[in-house]
Amino acid sequence: MKRKLPCVVVVALLVVVAMTAMAQSKSQEVAVVVNGENIYTWELALLLPQIQAEMTSQGLEPKGSVVIRSVLDRAIDSKLIAQEARRRGIEPNESRVDEKLAKMVAGAGSRADLEAELVKTGIDYSQLRSTVVQADLVQTLVEAQVATKGEVTPDEVLAFYNQNPELFKNPDRIHARHILFKFETEASPEQKKAAWDKAAAAHARAMAGEDFAALAVELSEGPNASKGGDLGFTTRGQMVESFDQAVWALKPGEISEVVESRFGYHVIKVEEIRSGPTVPLEDARPAVVNLLRQERIAQVLSELVTELKASAEIRDPEL
């Protein structure tokens, strides 16, 4: 295999692609050659938003050399698999290709609107169609490879379900009440101090044993004061951060110290904590089957690309 990283000129072109402001001439530049077949910079431009979205969903920052390398690697992998599909005599599913293109047209508004957008990046409808055809060849070959490994079995589903109980447990729920003393965002230190003093006094009365709900009815400035400050059941992360941290640090029957949030000063009491129920196996089965199948697809892709790269010639266009 002959493979080199793109030359400085190609990298510069990719930066231009990432800025989505390529001229027609630049979009037809060859970025890399795979087994004698060109990958053009316009193909990389079409891949860029997808790779950026994937990286963002994984908590990665989609910019710089990392995203450039990811786009180029994805383009090379797709080209290799499509070439192998053709070598095996696999034909694209034309109806599926047309359906995908129809969705793109619908998303743009019309065929004319889509073509107008494509022109901005220096490509035309036929080039877009060629990328959809290549993607369909990749999908067809991968599906064929996955099929050779058989369907996900009930035993595999059961094993995954038993080995990953945390994935199937609904979140715990907490039932709390609070007494709120408000202050405005622009409140002076004196105004905030007055609110805090009232909260501290309410806290002292609650700790002395007075009925918390009755205190809330009497003192709270919150919208649920008439209900004894009842917040009902919530899950972790539903409240503002400072309140959430305070309430989940308490055990049933415990009362918090005075807690500040953007709404004001709170005194909180936890009434009850309920453990989240576990999702039954039968309810979880469709999601598990899909997850295991996606893992199988990823494994097949990795193995196939590794095999194809072992004998591929991947080079810069000027070599």
RODO-2510 file (C-alpha; in nm, 4 decimals, decimal comma):
residues 319
     n   res          X          Y          Z
     1     m     0,0000     0,0000     0,0000
     2     k     0,1282     0,3428    -0,0892
     3     r    -0,0312     0,6104     0,1270
     4     k     0,0812     0,9568     0,2259
     5     l    -0,0858     1,2419     0,4086
     6     p    -0,2153     1,5146     0,1774
     7     c     0,0325     1,7743     0,0658
     8     v     0,0207     2,1329     0,1939
     9     v    -0,1738     2,2460    -0,1121
    10     v    -0,4485     1,9881    -0,0517
    11     v    -0,4733     2,0754     0,3170
    12     a    -0,5108     2,4401     0,2230
    13     l    -0,7909     2,3446    -0,0138
    14     l    -0,9673     2,1559     0,2638
    15     v    -0,9590     2,4637     0,4825
    16     v    -1,1271     2,6510     0,2004
    17     v    -1,3823     2,3689     0,1748
    18     a    -1,4523     2,3968     0,5462
    19     m    -1,5311     2,7656     0,4998
    20     t    -1,7826     2,6614     0,2264
    21     a    -1,6655     2,9326    -0,0085
    22     m    -1,4942     2,7382    -0,2849
    23     a    -1,4798     2,8578    -0,6395
    24     q    -1,5858     2,6178    -0,9186
    25     s    -1,2249     2,5574    -1,0215
    26     k    -1,1134     2,4728    -0,6695
    27     s    -1,4010     2,2278    -0,6140
    28     q    -1,2711     2,0144    -0,9014
    29     e    -0,9242     1,9815    -0,7491
    30     v    -0,8165     1,6262    -0,6698
    31     a    -0,7535     1,5754    -0,2980
    32     v    -0,6294     1,2161    -0,3077
    33     v    -0,6156     0,9224    -0,5494
    34     v    -0,7452     0,5803    -0,4376
    35     n    -0,6504     0,2867    -0,6603
    36     g    -0,6322     0,5239    -0,9556
    37     e    -0,9711     0,6823    -0,8810
    38     n    -0,9851     1,0493    -0,7833
    39     i    -1,1482     1,1913    -0,4726
    40     y    -1,2283     1,5569    -0,5397
    41     t    -1,2488     1,8395    -0,2910
    42     w    -1,6216     1,8790    -0,3653
    43     e    -1,6737     1,5275    -0,2280
    44     l    -1,5012     1,6338     0,0918
    45     a    -1,7191     1,9451     0,1074
    46     l    -2,0325     1,7308     0,1026
    47     l    -1,8953     1,5079     0,3780
    48     l    -1,7867     1,7919     0,6031
    49     p    -2,1228     1,8773     0,7721
    50     q    -2,1876     1,5100     0,8502
    51     i    -1,8455     1,4631     1,0104
    52     q    -1,8804     1,7876     1,2067
    53     a    -2,2190     1,6755     1,3419
    54     e    -2,0820     1,3348     1,4408
    55     m    -1,7842     1,4879     1,6212
    56     t    -2,0057     1,7367     1,8036
    57     s    -2,2359     1,4549     1,9227
    58     q    -1,9277     1,2802     2,0621
    59     g    -1,8194     1,5892     2,2536
    60     l    -1,5313     1,6669     2,0168
    61     e    -1,4505     2,0054     1,8669
    62     p    -1,5040     1,9710     1,4909
    63     k    -1,2368     2,1985     1,3536
    64     g    -0,8742     2,2141     1,2482
    65     s    -0,6603     1,9221     1,1373
    66     v    -0,8715     1,6684     1,3303
    67     v    -1,1853     1,7305     1,1255
    68     i    -0,9817     1,7535     0,8029
    69     r    -0,8260     1,4139     0,8733
    70     s    -1,1637     1,2641     0,9638
    71     v    -1,3272     1,3886     0,6429
    72     l    -1,0435     1,2586     0,4291
    73     d    -1,0386     0,9195     0,6039
    74     r    -1,4157     0,8812     0,5616
    75     a    -1,3929     0,9675     0,1929
    76     i    -1,1128     0,7151     0,1376
    77     d    -1,2961     0,4409     0,3271
    78     s    -1,6153     0,4969     0,1274
    79     k    -1,4273     0,4964    -0,2005
    80     l    -1,2527     0,1682    -0,1154
    81     i    -1,5775    -0,0066    -0,0186
    82     a    -1,7616     0,1223    -0,3268
    83     q    -1,4771    -0,0027    -0,5460
    84     e    -1,4988    -0,3440    -0,3793
    85     a    -1,8768    -0,3485    -0,4284
    86     r    -1,8331    -0,2882    -0,8001
    87     r    -1,5603    -0,5519    -0,8156
    88     r    -1,8114    -0,7999    -0,6733
    89     g    -2,0679    -0,7000    -0,9342
    90     i    -2,2966    -0,5204    -0,6904
    91     e    -2,5277    -0,2644    -0,8483
    92     p    -2,6726     0,0393    -0,6703
    93     n    -3,0364     0,0242    -0,5673
    94     e    -3,1667     0,2885    -0,8058
    95     s    -3,5038     0,3267    -0,6343
    96     r    -3,3305     0,3816    -0,3003
    97     v    -3,0941     0,6335    -0,4601
    98     d    -3,3872     0,8202    -0,6147
    99     e    -3,5696     0,8191    -0,2821
   100     k    -3,2725     0,9731    -0,1013
   101     l    -3,2342     1,2393    -0,3677
   102     a    -3,6064     1,3138    -0,3501
   103     k    -3,5719     1,3773     0,0228
   104     m    -3,2850     1,6171    -0,0435
   105     v    -3,4950     1,8010    -0,3028
   106     a    -3,7870     1,8195    -0,0598
   107     g    -3,5577     1,9503     0,2122
   108     a    -3,4275     2,2242    -0,0176
   109     g    -3,7766     2,3167    -0,1381
   110     s    -3,7373     2,2209    -0,5026
   111     r    -3,4897     2,0717    -0,7498
   112     a    -3,4016     2,4244    -0,8637
   113     d    -3,3388     2,5374    -0,5057
   114     l    -3,1153     2,2365    -0,4407
   115     e    -2,9154     2,2956    -0,7576
   116     a    -2,8748     2,6621    -0,6659
   117     e    -2,7275     2,5624    -0,3305
   118     l    -2,4960     2,3114    -0,4986
   119     v    -2,3664     2,5778    -0,7363
   120     k    -2,2455     2,7803    -0,4390
   121     t    -1,9969     2,5035    -0,3591
   122     g    -1,9027     2,4491    -0,7224
   123     i    -2,0791     2,1197    -0,7916
   124     d    -2,3866     2,0101    -0,9847
   125     y    -2,6738     1,7663    -0,9380
   126     s    -2,5013     1,4825    -1,1248
   127     q    -2,2041     1,5009    -0,8894
   128     l    -2,4364     1,4942    -0,5895
   129     r    -2,6076     1,1888    -0,7358
   130     s    -2,2729     1,0133    -0,7772
   131     t    -2,2046     1,0499    -0,4044
   132     v    -2,5482     0,9063    -0,3215
   133     v    -2,4816     0,6131    -0,5560
   134     q    -2,1475     0,5510    -0,3862
   135     a    -2,3104     0,5636    -0,0432
   136     d    -2,5712     0,3116    -0,1605
   137     l    -2,2998     0,0752    -0,2853
   138     v    -2,1307     0,1001     0,0541
   139     q    -2,4599     0,0311     0,2322
   140     t    -2,5406    -0,2675     0,0091
   141     l    -2,2006    -0,4302     0,0548
   142     v    -2,1945    -0,3724     0,4298
   143     e    -2,5462    -0,5135     0,4677
   144     a    -2,4379    -0,8209     0,2723
   145     q    -2,1348    -0,8645     0,4972
   146     v    -2,3454    -0,8197     0,8109
   147     a    -2,5949    -1,0781     0,6840
   148     t    -2,3193    -1,3405     0,6718
   149     k    -2,2845    -1,3079     1,0478
   150     g    -2,6523    -1,3849     1,1017
   151     e    -2,9251    -1,1983     1,2854
   152     v    -2,8883    -1,0816     1,6432
   153     t    -3,0016    -1,3774     1,8560
   154     p    -3,2252    -1,3741     2,1658
   155     d    -2,9300    -1,5056     2,3678
   156     e    -2,7163    -1,2086     2,2602
   157     v    -2,9939    -0,9677     2,3574
   158     l    -3,0359    -1,1344     2,6982
   159     a    -2,6610    -1,1311     2,7643
   160     f    -2,6331    -0,7599     2,6834
   161     y    -2,9383    -0,6798     2,8966
   162     n    -2,7984    -0,8683     3,1970
   163     q    -2,4467    -0,7265     3,1588
   164     n    -2,5612    -0,3622     3,1344
   165     p    -2,8355    -0,3161     3,3975
   166     e    -2,7588     0,0557     3,4364
   167     l    -2,8733     0,1178     3,0784
   168     f    -3,2227    -0,0079     3,1514
   169     k    -3,2914     0,1607     3,4821
   170     n    -3,5188     0,4630     3,4775
   171     p    -3,3883     0,7601     3,6793
   172     d    -3,4676     0,7906     4,0485
   173     r    -3,7345     1,0470     4,1372
   174     i    -3,7343     1,2803     4,4335
   175     h    -4,0322     1,4480     4,6046
   176     a    -3,9427     1,7796     4,7664
   177     r    -4,0934     2,0961     4,9095
   178     h    -3,9309     2,4368     4,9370
   179     i    -3,9797     2,7753     5,0936
   180     l    -3,8646     3,0526     4,8599
   181     f    -3,7650     3,4107     4,9350
   182     k    -3,7172     3,6093     4,6159
   183     f    -3,4750     3,8865     4,5259
   184     e    -3,4420     4,0706     4,1974
   185     t    -3,1452     4,0173     3,9660
   186     e    -3,0364     4,3779     4,0280
   187     a    -3,1008     4,3547     4,4043
   188     s    -2,8656     4,5502     4,6297
   189     p    -2,6560     4,3685     4,8931
   190     e    -2,8963     4,5009     5,1546
   191     q    -3,1990     4,3588     4,9721
   192     k    -3,0308     4,0212     4,9300
   193     k    -2,9346     4,0238     5,2985
   194     a    -3,2962     4,0895     5,3960
   195     a    -3,4128     3,7931     5,1853
   196     w    -3,1407     3,5721     5,3314
   197     d    -3,2380     3,6687     5,6852
   198     k    -3,5977     3,5645     5,6171
   199     a    -3,4770     3,2332     5,4722
   200     a    -3,2509     3,1726     5,7725
   201     a    -3,5401     3,2400     6,0094
   202     a    -3,7624     2,9962     5,8166
   203     h    -3,4848     2,7372     5,8286
   204     a    -3,4537     2,7769     6,2062
   205     r    -3,8279     2,7290     6,2547
   206     a    -3,8306     2,4202     6,0319
   207     m    -3,5337     2,2695     6,2165
   208     a    -3,7125     2,3372     6,5462
   209     g    -3,9872     2,1025     6,4341
   210     e    -4,2581     2,3247     6,2859
   211     d    -4,4576     2,1691     6,0032
   212     f    -4,2661     2,2431     5,6814
   213     a    -4,5725     2,2558     5,4539
   214     a    -4,7464     2,4975     5,6912
   215     l    -4,4375     2,7175     5,6974
   216     a    -4,4331     2,7231     5,3187
   217     v    -4,7975     2,8323     5,3075
   218     e    -4,7214     3,1066     5,5587
   219     l    -4,3847     3,2307     5,4351
   220     s    -4,2934     3,1183     5,0834
   221     e    -4,2948     3,3664     4,7958
   222     g    -4,2923     3,0894     4,5374
   223     p    -4,5820     3,0034     4,3003
   224     n    -4,6500     2,6755     4,4841
   225     a    -4,6700     2,8318     4,8329
   226     s    -5,0422     2,7559     4,8644
   227     k    -4,9595     2,3884     4,8103
   228     g    -4,7125     2,3841     5,0955
   229     g    -4,4192     2,4454     4,8597
   230     d    -4,4823     2,1060     4,6982
   231     l    -4,2632     2,0496     4,3904
   232     g    -4,3923     1,6998     4,3217
   233     f    -4,1588     1,4317     4,1889
   234     t    -3,8646     1,5358     3,9724
   235     t    -3,5579     1,3611     3,8364
   236     r    -3,1942     1,4597     3,8670
   237     g    -3,1036     1,7589     3,6516
   238     q    -3,4549     1,9013     3,6173
   239     m    -3,3958     2,1885     3,8592
   240     v    -3,1416     2,4710     3,8393
   241     e    -2,7947     2,3439     3,9273
   242     s    -2,7555     2,4777     4,2810
   243     f    -3,1041     2,3627     4,3822
   244     d    -3,0541     2,0253     4,2127
   245     q    -2,7256     1,9606     4,3929
   246     a    -2,8769     2,0546     4,7282
   247     v    -3,1940     1,8493     4,6966
   248     w    -3,0140     1,5326     4,5826
   249     a    -2,7699     1,5610     4,8738
   250     l    -3,0593     1,5164     5,1183
   251     k    -3,2228     1,2029     5,2523
   252     p    -3,5990     1,1716     5,3055
   253     g    -3,7047     1,3893     5,5998
   254     e    -3,3917     1,6064     5,5877
   255     i    -3,3959     1,9854     5,5505
   256     s    -3,1306     2,1807     5,3630
   257     e    -2,9368     2,4857     5,4695
   258     v    -3,0314     2,8061     5,2863
   259     v    -2,9658     2,7530     4,9149
   260     e    -2,9203     3,0356     4,6631
   261     s    -3,0386     3,0133     4,3026
   262     r    -3,1267     3,2698     4,0386
   263     f    -3,4826     3,2625     4,1757
   264     g    -3,3842     3,3576     4,5294
   265     y    -3,3074     3,1799     4,8583
   266     h    -3,4582     2,8370     4,9225
   267     v    -3,5057     2,6121     5,2220
   268     i    -3,5704     2,2590     5,0947
   269     k    -3,7171     1,9470     5,2490
   270     v    -3,7121     1,6038     5,0855
   271     e    -4,0253     1,3999     5,1445
   272     e    -3,9481     1,0822     4,9493
   273     i    -3,7046     0,9268     4,7017
   274     r    -3,8294     0,6557     4,4674
   275     s    -3,5922     0,4279     4,2802
   276     g    -3,6496     0,4269     3,9073
   277     p    -3,8028     0,1053     3,7740
   278     t    -3,6053    -0,1170     3,5391
   279     v    -3,7252    -0,1378     3,1797
   280     p    -3,8506    -0,4941     3,1170
   281     l    -3,6485    -0,7037     2,8740
   282     e    -3,9293    -0,7246     2,6205
   283     d    -3,9681    -0,3467     2,6154
   284     a    -3,5928    -0,3021     2,5789
   285     r    -3,5497    -0,5714     2,3127
   286     p    -3,5976    -0,3554     1,9972
   287     a    -3,3420    -0,0988     2,1158
   288     v    -3,0932    -0,3696     2,2139
   289     v    -3,1295    -0,5473     1,8804
   290     n    -3,0687    -0,2185     1,6987
   291     l    -2,7661    -0,1365     1,9160
   292     l    -2,6085    -0,4805     1,8670
   293     r    -2,6723    -0,4605     1,4948
   294     q    -2,5053    -0,1187     1,4775
   295     e    -2,2058    -0,2613     1,6641
   296     r    -2,1948    -0,5466     1,4127
   297     i    -2,2045    -0,3007     1,1237
   298     a    -1,9198    -0,0995     1,2780
   299     q    -1,7142    -0,4167     1,3220
   300     v    -1,7787    -0,5274     0,9642
   301     l    -1,6843    -0,1826     0,8336
   302     s    -1,3617    -0,1796     1,0334
   303     e    -1,2592    -0,5269     0,9201
   304     l    -1,3491    -0,4578     0,5575
   305     v    -1,1633    -0,1264     0,5414
   306     t    -0,8563    -0,2765     0,7085
   307     e    -0,8534    -0,5582     0,4539
   308     l    -0,8998    -0,3263     0,1564
   309     k    -0,6356    -0,0787     0,2699
   310     a    -0,3790    -0,3567     0,2984
   311     s    -0,3638    -0,3845    -0,0808
   312     a    -0,4750    -0,0348    -0,1844
   313     e    -0,2728     0,2408    -0,3441
   314     i    -0,3636     0,5701    -0,1793
   315     r    -0,1557     0,8657    -0,2874
   316     d    -0,1419     1,2396    -0,3353
   317     p    -0,2595     1,3530    -0,6795
   318     e     0,0802     1,4827    -0,7893
   319     l     0,2557     1,1508    -0,7264
***
